């Protein structure tokens, strides 16, 4: 057997092993920092609203939580944690009521953080 061929096979096997280890260790459970086996969690898009060219608000459900995400043409941002899926939400004619409440809470938290410093 040609030594170059043997080295190529050894490098290929080492690369495949390192790739498998990296994929396994890359998927961790956030709660207890353990390796998560099995299929990844499912993300469901509950609502999507276009705010203009390349700007969107999206409400998603993932791992029993609802999240408000904002996207532009270049990035995604988590804007708010809307709470657990089973939580009751007050019905209102104002579709932006929950968003306004979350923004008011964030502003209040920011003000209190500045006053403590």
C-alpha distances in whole Angstrom, upper triangle without the diagonal:
4,6,9,7,7,11,12,11,13,16,17,17,19,21,22,23,25,27,28,29,31,33,34,35,37,39,42,45,48,50,48,45,43,40,41,39,40,41,43,46,48,50,53,55,59,61,60,63,62,64,64,61,58,59,59,60,58,59,56,56,53,52,56,57,59,58,59,57,58,56,56,54,51,51,52,55,56,60,61,60,63,62,61,61,64,66,70,70,74,75,76,77,75,72,71,73,70,68,71,71,68,68,72,70,67,70,72,69,68,72,72,69,71,74,72,70
4,6,5,6,9,10,11,13,15,16,17,19,20,22,23,25,26,28,29,31,32,34,35,36,39,41,45,47,50,48,45,43,40,41,39,40,41,43,46,48,50,53,55,59,60,59,62,61,63,62,60,56,58,58,59,57,58,56,55,52,52,56,57,58,57,59,56,56,54,54,52,50,50,51,53,55,58,60,59,62,62,61,61,64,66,69,70,73,74,75,76,74,71,70,72,69,67,70,70,67,67,70,69,66,69,71,68,67,71,71,68,69,72,71,69
4,5,5,6,9,10,11,12,14,15,16,18,20,21,22,24,26,27,28,30,32,33,34,37,39,43,45,48,46,43,41,38,39,38,39,40,41,45,47,49,52,54,58,59,58,61,60,62,61,59,55,57,57,58,56,57,54,54,51,51,55,55,57,56,57,54,55,53,53,51,48,48,49,52,53,57,58,58,60,60,59,60,63,65,68,69,72,73,74,75,73,69,68,70,67,65,68,68,65,65,68,67,64,66,68,65,64,68,68,65,66,70,68,66
4,5,5,6,9,10,11,12,14,15,16,18,20,21,22,24,26,27,29,30,32,32,35,38,41,44,47,45,41,40,37,38,37,38,39,40,43,45,47,50,51,55,57,55,58,57,59,58,55,52,54,54,55,53,55,52,52,49,49,53,54,55,53,54,52,52,50,50,47,45,45,47,49,50,54,56,55,58,58,58,58,61,63,66,66,70,71,72,72,70,67,66,68,65,63,66,66,62,63,66,64,61,64,66,63,62,66,66,63,64,67,66,64
4,5,5,6,9,10,11,12,14,15,17,18,20,21,23,25,26,27,29,30,31,34,37,40,43,45,44,40,38,35,36,35,36,36,38,41,43,45,48,50,53,55,54,56,56,58,57,54,51,53,53,54,52,53,50,50,47,47,51,52,53,52,53,51,51,49,49,47,44,45,46,48,49,53,55,54,57,57,56,56,59,61,64,65,68,69,70,71,69,65,64,66,63,62,65,65,62,62,65,64,61,64,66,63,62,66,66,63,64,68,66,64
4,5,5,6,9,10,11,12,14,15,17,18,20,21,23,24,26,27,29,30,33,35,39,41,44,42,39,36,33,35,33,34,35,37,40,43,44,48,50,53,55,54,57,56,58,58,55,52,53,53,54,52,53,50,50,47,46,50,51,53,51,53,50,51,49,49,48,45,45,46,48,49,53,54,54,56,56,55,55,58,60,64,64,68,69,70,71,69,65,64,66,63,61,64,65,61,62,65,63,60,63,65,62,61,65,65,62,63,67,65,63
4,5,5,6,9,10,10,12,14,15,16,18,20,21,22,24,26,27,28,31,33,37,39,42,40,37,35,32,33,32,34,35,36,39,41,43,46,48,52,53,53,55,55,56,56,53,50,51,51,52,50,51,48,48,45,45,49,49,51,50,51,48,49,47,47,45,43,42,44,46,47,51,52,52,54,54,53,54,57,59,62,63,66,67,68,69,67,63,62,64,61,59,62,62,59,59,62,61,58,60,62,59,58,62,62,59,60,64,62,60
4,5,5,6,9,10,10,12,14,15,16,18,20,21,22,24,26,27,29,32,36,38,41,39,36,34,31,32,31,32,32,33,37,39,41,44,45,49,51,50,52,52,53,53,50,47,48,48,49,48,49,46,46,43,43,47,47,49,47,49,46,46,44,44,42,40,40,41,43,45,48,50,50,52,52,51,52,55,57,60,60,64,64,66,67,64,61,60,62,59,57,60,60,57,57,60,59,56,59,61,58,57,61,61,58,59,62,61,59
4,5,5,6,9,10,11,12,14,15,17,18,20,21,23,24,26,28,31,34,37,39,38,34,32,29,30,29,29,30,32,35,37,39,43,44,48,50,49,52,52,53,53,51,47,49,48,49,47,48,45,45,42,41,45,46,48,47,48,46,46,44,45,43,41,40,41,43,44,48,49,49,51,51,50,50,53,55,59,59,63,63,65,66,64,60,59,61,58,56,60,60,56,57,60,58,56,59,61,58,57,61,61,58,59,63,61,60
4,5,5,6,9,10,11,12,14,15,17,18,20,21,23,24,27,29,32,35,37,36,32,30,27,29,27,29,30,31,35,37,39,43,45,48,50,49,52,52,53,53,51,48,49,48,49,47,48,45,44,41,41,44,45,47,46,47,45,46,44,45,43,41,40,41,43,44,47,49,48,50,50,49,50,52,55,58,58,62,63,64,66,64,60,59,61,57,56,59,59,55,56,59,57,54,57,59,56,55,59,59,56,58,61,59,57
4,6,5,6,9,10,10,12,14,15,16,18,20,21,22,25,27,31,33,36,34,31,29,26,28,27,28,29,30,33,36,37,41,42,46,48,47,49,49,50,50,48,44,46,45,46,44,45,42,42,39,39,43,43,45,43,45,42,43,41,42,40,37,37,38,40,41,45,46,45,48,48,47,48,51,53,56,56,60,61,62,63,61,58,56,58,55,53,56,56,53,53,56,54,52,54,56,53,53,56,56,53,55,58,56,55
4,5,5,6,9,10,11,12,14,15,17,18,20,21,23,26,30,32,35,34,30,28,25,26,25,26,26,27,31,33,35,38,40,43,45,44,47,47,48,48,46,42,44,43,44,42,43,40,40,37,37,41,41,43,42,43,41,41,39,40,38,36,35,36,38,39,43,44,44,46,46,45,46,49,51,54,54,58,59,60,61,59,55,54,56,53,51,55,55,51,52,55,53,51,54,56,53,52,56,56,53,55,58,56,55
4,5,5,6,9,10,11,12,14,15,17,18,20,22,25,28,31,33,32,28,26,23,24,23,24,25,26,30,32,34,38,40,43,45,45,47,48,49,49,47,44,45,44,45,43,43,40,39,36,36,39,41,42,41,43,41,42,40,41,40,37,36,37,39,39,43,44,43,46,45,44,45,47,50,53,54,57,58,60,61,59,55,55,56,53,51,55,55,51,52,55,53,51,54,55,52,52,56,56,53,54,58,56,55
4,5,5,6,9,10,11,12,14,15,16,18,21,23,26,29,31,30,26,24,21,23,22,24,25,26,30,32,34,37,39,43,45,44,47,47,49,49,47,43,44,43,44,42,42,39,39,35,35,39,40,41,40,42,40,41,39,40,39,36,35,35,37,38,42,43,42,45,44,43,44,47,49,52,53,56,57,59,60,58,55,53,55,52,50,53,53,49,50,53,51,49,51,53,50,49,53,53,50,52,55,53,52
4,5,5,6,9,10,10,12,14,15,16,19,22,25,27,30,29,25,24,21,22,21,23,23,24,27,30,31,35,37,40,42,41,44,44,45,45,43,39,40,40,41,39,39,36,36,33,33,37,37,39,37,39,37,38,36,36,35,32,32,32,34,35,39,40,39,42,42,41,42,45,47,50,50,54,55,56,57,55,52,51,52,49,47,50,50,47,47,51,49,46,49,51,48,47,51,51,48,50,53,51,50
4,6,5,6,9,10,11,12,14,15,17,20,24,26,29,28,24,22,19,20,19,20,21,21,25,27,29,33,35,38,40,40,42,43,44,45,43,39,40,39,40,37,38,35,34,31,31,35,36,37,36,38,36,37,35,36,35,33,32,32,34,34,38,39,38,41,41,40,40,43,45,48,49,52,53,55,56,54,50,49,51,48,46,50,50,46,47,50,48,46,49,51,48,47,51,51,48,50,53,52,51
4,5,5,6,9,10,11,12,14,16,19,22,25,27,25,22,20,17,18,17,19,20,21,25,27,30,33,35,39,41,41,43,44,46,46,44,41,41,40,40,38,38,35,34,31,30,34,35,37,36,38,36,38,36,37,36,34,33,33,34,34,38,39,38,40,40,39,39,42,44,47,48,52,53,55,56,54,51,50,51,48,46,50,49,46,47,50,48,45,48,50,47,47,50,50,47,49,52,50,49
4,5,5,6,9,10,10,12,15,17,21,23,25,24,20,19,16,18,17,19,20,21,24,27,29,32,34,38,39,39,42,42,43,44,42,38,39,38,38,36,37,34,33,30,29,33,34,35,34,36,34,35,34,35,34,31,30,30,32,32,36,37,36,39,38,37,38,41,43,46,47,50,52,53,54,52,49,48,49,46,44,47,47,43,44,47,45,43,45,47,44,44,47,47,44,46,49,47,46
4,5,5,6,9,10,10,13,16,19,22,25,24,20,19,15,16,16,17,18,18,21,24,25,29,31,34,36,36,39,39,40,41,39,35,36,35,35,33,34,31,30,27,27,31,31,33,32,33,31,32,31,32,31,29,27,27,29,30,33,34,34,36,36,35,36,39,41,44,44,48,49,50,52,50,46,45,46,43,42,45,45,41,42,45,43,41,44,46,43,42,46,46,43,45,48,47,46
4,5,5,6,9,10,11,14,17,20,23,22,18,16,13,14,13,14,15,16,20,22,24,28,30,34,36,36,39,39,41,42,40,37,37,36,36,33,33,30,29,26,25,29,30,32,31,33,31,33,32,33,33,30,29,28,30,30,34,34,33,36,35,34,34,37,39,42,43,47,48,50,51,49,46,45,46,43,42,45,45,41,42,45,43,41,44,46,43,43,46,46,44,46,49,47,46
4,5,5,6,8,10,12,16,18,21,19,16,14,11,13,13,15,17,17,20,23,25,29,31,34,37,37,39,40,42,42,41,37,37,36,36,34,33,30,29,26,25,29,30,32,31,33,31,33,32,34,33,31,29,28,29,29,33,34,32,35,34,33,34,37,39,42,43,46,48,50,51,49,46,45,46,42,41,44,44,40,41,44,42,40,43,44,41,41,45,44,41,44,47,45,44
4,5,5,6,9,11,15,17,20,19,15,14,11,13,13,15,16,16,19,22,23,27,29,32,34,34,37,37,38,39,38,34,34,33,33,31,31,28,27,24,23,27,28,29,28,30,28,30,29,30,30,27,25,25,26,26,30,31,30,33,32,31,32,35,37,40,41,44,46,47,49,47,43,42,43,40,38,41,41,37,38,41,39,37,40,41,38,38,42,42,39,41,44,42,41
4,6,5,7,10,13,16,19,18,15,13,10,11,11,12,13,12,16,18,20,24,26,29,31,31,34,35,36,37,36,32,32,31,31,28,28,25,25,21,21,25,25,27,26,28,26,28,27,29,28,26,24,23,25,25,28,29,28,31,30,29,30,33,35,38,38,42,43,45,46,44,41,40,41,38,36,40,39,36,37,40,38,36,39,41,38,38,41,41,39,41,44,42,42
4,5,6,8,11,14,17,16,13,10,7,8,8,10,12,12,15,18,20,24,27,30,32,33,36,37,38,39,38,35,34,33,32,30,29,26,25,21,20,24,25,27,26,29,27,30,29,31,31,29,26,25,26,26,29,30,28,30,29,28,29,32,34,37,38,42,43,45,47,45,41,41,41,38,37,40,40,36,37,40,38,36,39,41,38,38,42,41,39,41,44,42,42
4,5,7,10,12,15,14,10,9,6,8,10,13,14,13,16,20,21,25,27,30,32,33,36,37,38,39,38,34,34,33,32,29,29,26,25,21,20,24,24,26,26,28,27,29,28,30,31,28,26,24,25,24,28,28,27,29,29,28,29,32,33,37,38,41,43,44,46,44,41,40,41,37,36,39,38,35,36,39,36,34,37,38,35,35,39,39,36,38,41,39,39
4,6,10,11,15,14,11,10,8,9,11,13,13,12,14,17,19,22,24,27,29,29,32,33,34,35,34,31,30,29,28,26,26,23,22,19,18,22,22,24,23,25,23,25,25,27,27,24,22,21,21,21,25,25,24,27,26,26,27,30,31,35,35,39,40,42,43,41,38,37,38,34,33,36,35,32,33,36,34,31,35,36,33,33,37,37,34,36,39,37,37
4,7,9,12,12,9,9,6,6,8,10,10,8,11,14,16,20,22,25,27,28,31,32,33,35,34,30,30,28,27,24,24,20,19,16,15,18,19,21,21,23,22,24,24,27,27,25,22,20,21,20,24,24,22,25,24,23,24,27,28,32,33,36,38,39,41,39,36,35,36,32,31,34,34,30,32,35,32,30,34,35,32,33,36,36,34,36,39,37,37
4,6,9,8,6,5,4,5,9,11,12,10,12,15,17,20,23,25,28,29,31,33,34,36,36,32,31,29,28,25,24,21,19,15,14,17,18,21,20,23,22,25,25,28,29,27,23,21,21,20,23,23,21,23,22,21,23,25,27,30,31,35,37,39,41,39,36,35,35,31,31,34,32,29,31,33,31,29,32,33,30,31,34,34,31,34,37,35,35
4,6,6,5,5,6,5,9,11,12,10,10,14,16,19,22,24,26,28,31,32,34,36,36,32,31,29,27,24,22,19,17,13,11,14,15,18,18,22,21,24,25,28,30,28,24,22,21,19,22,21,19,21,19,18,20,22,24,27,28,32,34,36,38,37,34,33,33,29,29,32,30,27,29,31,29,27,31,32,28,30,33,32,30,33,36,34,34
4,6,5,8,9,9,13,15,15,13,12,15,16,19,21,23,25,26,29,31,32,34,34,31,29,27,25,23,21,18,16,13,11,14,14,17,16,19,19,22,24,27,28,26,23,20,19,17,19,18,16,19,17,16,18,21,22,26,27,30,32,34,36,34,32,30,30,27,26,29,27,24,26,28,25,24,27,28,25,26,29,28,26,30,32,30,30
4,6,8,11,11,14,16,17,15,14,17,18,21,23,24,27,28,31,33,34,36,37,34,32,29,27,25,23,20,18,14,12,13,14,17,18,21,22,25,26,29,31,30,26,23,22,19,21,19,17,19,17,16,18,20,21,25,26,30,32,34,37,35,32,31,31,27,27,29,27,24,27,28,25,24,28,28,25,26,30,28,26,30,32,30,30
4,6,9,10,13,16,18,16,16,19,21,24,26,28,30,32,35,37,37,40,40,37,35,33,31,28,26,23,21,18,15,17,18,21,21,25,25,28,29,32,34,32,29,26,25,22,25,23,20,23,20,19,21,23,24,28,30,33,36,38,40,39,36,35,34,31,31,33,31,28,30,32,29,28,31,31,28,29,32,31,29,32,34,32,32
4,7,9,12,15,17,15,16,19,20,24,26,28,31,32,34,36,37,39,39,36,34,32,30,28,26,23,22,18,16,18,19,22,22,25,25,27,28,31,32,30,27,25,23,22,24,23,21,24,22,21,23,25,27,30,32,35,37,39,42,40,37,36,36,32,31,34,32,29,31,33,30,28,31,32,28,29,33,32,29,32,34,32,32
4,6,9,13,15,14,15,19,21,24,27,29,32,33,36,37,39,41,41,37,36,34,32,29,28,25,22,19,16,19,20,23,23,27,26,29,30,33,34,32,29,26,26,24,27,26,24,26,24,23,24,26,28,32,33,37,39,41,43,42,39,38,38,34,34,36,35,32,34,36,33,31,35,35,32,33,36,35,33,36,38,36,36
4,6,10,12,12,14,17,19,23,26,28,31,32,35,37,38,40,40,36,35,33,32,29,28,24,22,18,16,20,21,24,24,27,26,29,29,32,33,30,28,26,26,24,27,27,25,27,25,24,25,27,29,33,34,38,40,42,44,42,39,38,39,35,34,37,36,33,35,37,34,33,36,37,34,35,38,37,35,38,40,38,38
4,7,9,8,10,14,16,20,23,25,28,29,33,34,36,38,38,34,33,31,29,26,25,21,19,16,13,17,19,21,22,25,24,27,28,30,31,29,26,24,24,23,26,25,23,25,23,22,22,25,27,30,32,35,37,39,41,40,37,36,37,33,33,36,35,31,33,36,33,32,36,37,34,35,38,38,35,38,41,39,39
4,7,8,11,14,17,20,24,26,29,31,34,36,38,39,39,35,35,32,31,28,27,23,21,17,15,19,21,23,24,27,26,29,29,32,33,31,28,26,27,25,29,28,26,27,26,24,24,26,29,32,34,37,39,41,43,42,39,38,39,35,35,38,37,34,36,39,37,35,39,40,37,38,42,41,39,42,45,43,43
4,7,9,12,15,18,22,24,27,29,32,34,36,38,38,34,34,31,30,27,25,21,19,16,14,18,20,22,23,26,26,29,29,31,32,31,28,26,27,25,29,28,26,27,25,23,23,25,28,31,33,36,37,40,42,41,37,37,38,34,34,38,37,34,36,39,37,36,39,41,38,39,43,42,41,43,46,44,45
4,7,9,12,15,18,21,24,25,29,31,33,35,34,31,30,28,27,23,22,18,17,14,13,16,18,20,21,24,23,26,26,28,29,28,25,23,24,23,26,26,24,25,24,22,21,23,26,29,30,34,35,37,39,38,34,34,35,32,32,36,35,32,34,37,35,34,38,39,37,38,41,41,40,42,45,44,44
4,6,9,13,16,19,21,23,26,28,30,32,31,28,27,25,24,20,19,15,14,11,10,14,15,17,17,20,19,22,22,25,26,25,22,20,21,19,23,22,20,22,21,19,19,22,24,27,28,32,33,35,36,35,31,31,32,29,28,32,32,29,31,34,32,30,34,35,33,34,38,38,36,39,42,40,41
4,7,10,13,16,19,20,24,26,28,30,30,27,26,23,21,18,16,12,10,7,7,10,12,14,14,17,17,20,21,24,25,24,22,19,19,17,20,20,17,18,17,16,15,18,20,23,24,28,29,31,33,32,28,28,29,26,25,29,28,26,28,31,29,28,32,33,31,32,36,36,34,37,40,39,39
4,6,10,12,16,17,21,23,26,28,28,25,24,21,19,16,14,10,8,6,7,10,11,12,13,16,16,19,19,23,24,24,21,18,19,17,20,19,17,17,17,15,14,17,19,22,23,26,27,29,30,29,26,26,27,24,24,28,28,25,27,30,29,28,31,33,31,32,36,36,35,38,40,40,40
4,7,9,12,14,17,19,22,24,24,21,20,17,15,12,10,7,6,5,8,10,10,10,10,13,12,15,16,19,21,21,18,15,16,14,17,16,15,15,15,14,13,16,18,20,21,24,24,26,27,26,23,23,24,21,21,24,24,22,24,27,26,25,29,30,29,30,33,34,33,35,38,38,38
4,6,9,11,15,18,20,23,23,21,19,16,14,10,9,6,5,7,10,10,10,9,10,12,12,15,16,19,21,22,19,16,17,15,17,16,15,14,15,14,12,15,17,19,18,22,22,23,24,24,20,21,22,19,19,23,23,21,24,27,26,25,29,30,29,31,34,34,34,36,39,39,40
4,6,7,11,14,17,19,20,18,16,12,11,7,6,4,6,9,13,13,12,10,10,10,10,13,13,17,18,19,17,14,15,14,15,15,14,14,15,15,13,16,17,19,18,21,20,21,22,21,17,18,20,17,17,21,22,20,22,25,24,24,27,29,28,29,32,33,33,35,38,38,39
4,7,11,14,16,19,21,19,17,13,11,8,5,5,7,10,14,13,12,9,10,10,11,14,15,18,20,22,20,16,17,15,15,15,14,12,14,14,11,14,15,16,14,17,16,18,18,18,14,15,17,15,15,19,20,18,20,23,23,23,26,28,28,29,32,33,33,35,37,38,39
4,7,10,13,16,18,16,14,10,8,6,5,7,10,13,17,16,14,11,11,9,10,12,13,16,18,20,18,15,16,15,14,14,15,13,15,16,14,17,17,17,15,17,16,16,17,15,12,13,15,14,13,17,18,17,19,22,22,22,25,27,27,28,31,32,32,34,36,37,38
4,7,10,12,14,13,11,7,6,4,6,9,12,15,19,19,16,13,12,10,9,10,10,13,15,17,16,13,14,14,14,15,16,15,18,19,17,20,20,20,18,20,18,18,18,16,13,13,16,15,14,17,19,18,19,22,23,22,24,27,27,28,30,32,32,34,36,37,38
4,6,9,11,11,9,6,5,6,9,12,16,18,22,22,19,16,14,11,11,10,10,12,14,17,16,14,15,15,14,15,17,16,19,21,20,23,22,22,19,20,19,18,17,15,11,11,15,15,13,16,18,17,18,21,22,22,23,26,27,27,29,32,32,33,35,37,37
4,6,8,8,6,5,7,9,12,15,18,21,25,25,22,19,17,13,12,10,10,10,12,15,15,14,15,16,15,17,20,19,23,24,23,26,26,25,23,24,22,21,19,17,14,14,17,17,15,17,20,20,19,22,24,23,24,27,28,28,30,33,33,33,36,38,38
4,7,8,5,5,7,11,14,17,20,23,27,26,23,20,17,14,13,10,10,10,12,15,15,14,15,16,15,17,20,19,23,25,25,28,27,26,23,24,22,21,19,16,14,13,16,17,14,16,19,18,17,20,22,21,22,25,26,25,28,30,30,31,34,35,36
4,6,5,7,10,13,17,20,23,26,29,29,27,23,20,17,15,12,11,9,11,14,15,15,16,18,17,20,23,23,27,29,28,31,30,30,27,28,26,24,22,20,17,16,20,20,18,19,22,22,20,23,25,24,24,28,29,28,30,33,33,33,36,38,38
4,6,8,12,15,18,21,24,26,30,31,28,25,22,19,16,13,11,9,9,12,14,15,17,19,19,22,25,25,29,31,30,33,33,33,30,31,29,28,26,23,21,20,23,24,21,22,26,24,23,26,28,26,27,30,31,30,32,35,34,35,38,39,39
4,7,10,13,16,18,22,24,27,28,26,23,20,17,14,10,8,5,5,9,10,11,14,16,17,20,23,23,27,29,28,31,31,32,29,30,29,28,27,24,21,20,23,23,20,22,25,23,22,25,27,25,26,29,29,28,31,34,33,33,36,38,37
4,7,10,14,16,20,21,25,26,23,20,17,13,11,7,6,5,7,10,10,10,11,14,13,16,19,20,23,26,25,28,28,28,26,27,26,25,24,21,18,16,20,19,16,18,21,19,18,22,23,21,22,26,26,25,28,30,30,30,33,35,35
4,6,10,13,16,18,22,22,20,16,14,10,8,6,5,7,9,12,11,9,11,12,12,14,17,17,20,22,22,25,24,25,22,24,23,22,21,18,15,14,17,17,14,17,19,18,17,21,22,20,22,25,25,25,28,30,29,30,33,35,35
4,7,10,14,16,19,19,16,13,10,7,6,5,6,9,12,14,12,10,10,10,9,11,13,13,17,19,18,21,21,21,19,20,20,19,19,16,12,11,14,13,11,14,16,14,14,18,19,18,19,22,23,23,25,27,27,28,31,32,33
4,6,10,12,16,16,14,10,8,6,5,6,8,11,14,15,13,10,10,10,10,11,12,12,15,16,15,19,19,19,17,19,19,19,19,17,13,13,15,13,12,15,17,15,16,19,20,19,21,24,24,24,27,29,28,30,33,33,34
4,7,10,13,13,10,7,6,5,6,9,11,15,17,19,16,12,12,10,10,9,10,9,11,13,12,15,15,16,14,17,16,17,18,16,13,12,14,12,11,15,16,14,15,19,18,18,21,23,23,24,27,28,28,30,32,33,34
4,6,10,10,8,6,5,7,8,11,13,16,18,19,16,13,12,10,12,11,10,10,11,11,10,14,15,16,15,18,19,20,21,20,16,16,17,15,14,18,18,16,18,21,20,20,23,25,24,25,28,29,29,31,34,34,35
4,7,7,6,4,6,9,11,14,16,20,22,22,19,16,15,13,14,12,10,10,10,9,7,11,13,15,15,18,19,21,22,21,18,18,19,16,16,20,19,17,20,23,21,21,25,26,25,26,30,30,30,32,35,34,36
4,6,5,7,8,11,12,15,17,21,23,22,19,16,15,13,15,13,11,11,11,10,9,13,14,17,18,21,22,24,26,25,22,21,22,19,19,22,22,19,21,24,23,22,26,27,25,27,30,30,29,32,35,34,35
4,6,9,10,14,15,19,20,24,26,25,22,19,18,15,17,15,12,13,11,9,9,12,14,17,18,22,24,26,28,27,24,24,24,21,21,24,23,20,23,26,24,23,27,28,26,28,31,31,30,33,35,34,35
4,7,10,14,16,19,22,25,28,27,24,20,19,16,17,15,11,11,9,6,5,8,10,14,15,19,21,23,26,25,22,22,22,18,19,23,21,19,22,24,22,22,26,27,25,27,30,30,29,33,34,34,35
4,6,10,12,16,19,22,25,25,21,18,16,13,14,11,8,7,6,4,5,9,10,13,13,17,19,21,23,22,19,19,19,15,16,19,18,15,18,21,19,19,22,23,22,24,27,26,26,29,31,31,32
4,7,10,13,16,20,23,23,19,16,14,11,11,9,6,5,6,6,6,10,10,12,12,15,16,18,20,19,16,16,16,12,13,16,15,13,16,19,17,17,21,22,21,23,26,26,26,29,31,31,32
4,6,10,13,16,19,19,16,12,10,7,8,6,5,5,7,9,10,13,13,15,14,17,18,19,21,19,16,15,15,12,11,15,14,12,14,17,16,15,18,20,19,20,23,24,24,26,28,29,30
4,7,10,14,17,17,14,11,9,6,5,5,6,7,10,12,13,16,15,16,15,17,18,18,19,16,13,12,13,10,9,12,13,10,12,15,15,14,17,19,18,19,22,23,23,25,28,28,29
4,7,10,13,14,10,7,6,5,5,7,9,10,13,15,16,19,19,20,18,21,21,21,22,19,16,14,16,13,11,14,16,13,13,17,17,15,18,21,20,20,23,25,24,26,29,29,30
4,7,10,11,8,6,5,6,6,9,12,13,17,19,19,23,22,23,21,23,23,22,22,19,16,14,17,15,12,15,16,14,13,17,18,16,18,21,20,20,23,25,24,26,29,30,30
4,7,8,6,4,6,9,10,13,15,17,20,22,22,25,25,26,24,26,26,25,25,22,19,17,20,18,15,18,20,18,17,21,21,19,21,24,24,23,26,28,27,28,31,32,32
4,5,5,7,9,12,13,16,19,20,24,26,26,29,29,30,27,29,29,28,27,24,21,19,22,21,18,20,23,20,19,23,24,21,22,26,25,24,27,30,28,29,32,33,33
4,6,9,12,15,16,20,22,24,27,28,28,32,32,33,31,32,32,31,30,27,24,23,26,25,21,24,26,24,23,26,27,25,26,30,29,28,31,33,32,32,36,37,36
4,7,10,14,16,19,22,24,27,28,29,32,32,34,32,34,33,33,32,29,26,24,27,26,22,25,27,24,23,26,27,24,25,29,28,26,29,32,30,30,34,35,34
4,7,10,12,16,18,20,23,25,25,29,29,31,29,31,31,30,30,27,24,22,25,23,20,22,24,21,20,24,24,21,23,26,25,23,27,29,27,28,31,32,31
4,7,9,12,15,17,19,21,22,25,25,27,25,27,28,27,28,25,22,20,22,20,17,20,21,18,18,21,21,19,21,24,23,22,25,27,26,27,30,31,30
4,6,9,12,14,17,19,20,24,23,25,23,25,26,26,26,23,20,18,20,17,14,17,18,15,14,18,18,15,17,20,19,18,22,23,22,23,27,27,27
4,6,8,11,13,16,17,20,19,21,20,22,23,24,25,22,19,17,18,15,13,15,16,12,13,16,15,13,16,18,17,17,20,22,20,22,25,26,26
4,7,9,13,16,17,20,19,20,18,20,21,21,22,19,16,13,15,12,9,12,12,9,9,13,12,10,13,15,14,15,18,19,19,20,23,24,24
4,6,9,12,14,17,15,17,15,17,19,19,20,18,15,13,13,10,8,11,10,7,8,12,10,9,13,14,13,14,18,19,18,21,23,23,24
4,6,9,11,14,12,14,13,16,18,19,21,19,17,15,14,11,10,13,12,9,11,14,12,11,15,16,15,16,20,20,19,22,24,24,26
4,7,9,11,9,11,10,13,14,16,18,16,14,13,12,8,9,12,10,8,12,14,12,13,16,17,16,18,21,21,22,25,26,26,28
4,7,8,7,10,10,13,16,17,20,19,17,16,15,11,12,15,13,11,14,16,14,15,18,19,17,20,23,22,23,26,27,27,29
4,6,6,9,11,14,16,19,22,21,19,19,18,14,16,18,16,15,18,20,18,18,22,22,21,24,26,26,26,29,31,30,32
4,6,8,10,14,15,18,21,20,18,18,18,15,16,19,18,17,20,22,20,21,25,25,24,27,29,29,29,32,34,33,35
4,6,9,13,15,18,21,21,19,20,19,16,18,21,19,18,22,23,21,23,26,26,25,28,31,30,31,34,35,35,37
4,6,10,12,15,19,19,17,18,16,13,16,18,16,15,19,20,18,20,23,23,23,26,28,27,28,31,32,32,34
4,7,9,12,16,16,15,16,14,12,16,17,15,16,19,20,19,21,24,23,24,27,28,28,29,32,33,33,36
4,6,9,12,13,12,13,11,9,12,14,12,13,17,17,17,19,22,22,22,25,27,27,28,31,32,32,35
4,6,10,11,11,12,10,9,13,14,12,14,17,17,17,20,22,22,23,26,27,27,29,31,32,33,35
4,7,9,9,11,10,10,13,14,14,16,18,19,19,22,24,24,25,28,29,30,31,34,35,36,38
4,5,7,9,7,9,12,13,13,15,17,17,19,21,22,23,25,27,28,29,31,33,33,35,37
4,6,9,8,11,13,13,14,17,18,19,21,23,24,25,27,28,29,31,33,34,35,37,39
4,5,5,9,10,10,11,14,15,15,18,19,20,21,24,25,26,28,29,31,32,34,36
4,6,7,8,10,11,13,14,16,17,19,20,22,23,25,26,28,29,31,32,34,35
4,6,5,6,9,10,10,12,14,15,16,18,20,21,22,24,26,27,29,30,32
4,5,5,6,9,10,10,12,14,15,16,18,20,21,23,24,26,27,29,31
4,5,5,6,9,10,11,12,14,15,17,18,20,21,23,24,26,27,29
4,5,5,6,9,10,11,12,14,15,16,18,20,21,23,24,26,27
4,5,5,6,9,10,10,12,14,15,16,18,20,21,23,24,26
4,5,5,6,9,10,11,12,14,15,17,18,20,21,23,25
4,5,5,6,9,10,11,12,14,15,16,18,20,21,23
4,5,5,6,9,10,10,12,14,15,17,18,20,21
4,5,5,6,9,10,11,12,14,15,17,18,20
4,5,5,6,9,10,11,12,14,15,17,19
4,5,5,6,9,10,10,12,14,15,17
4,5,5,6,9,10,11,12,14,16
4,5,5,6,9,10,11,12,15
4,5,5,6,9,10,11,13
4,6,5,6,9,10,11
4,5,5,6,9,10
4,5,5,6,9
4,6,5,7
4,5,5
4,6
4
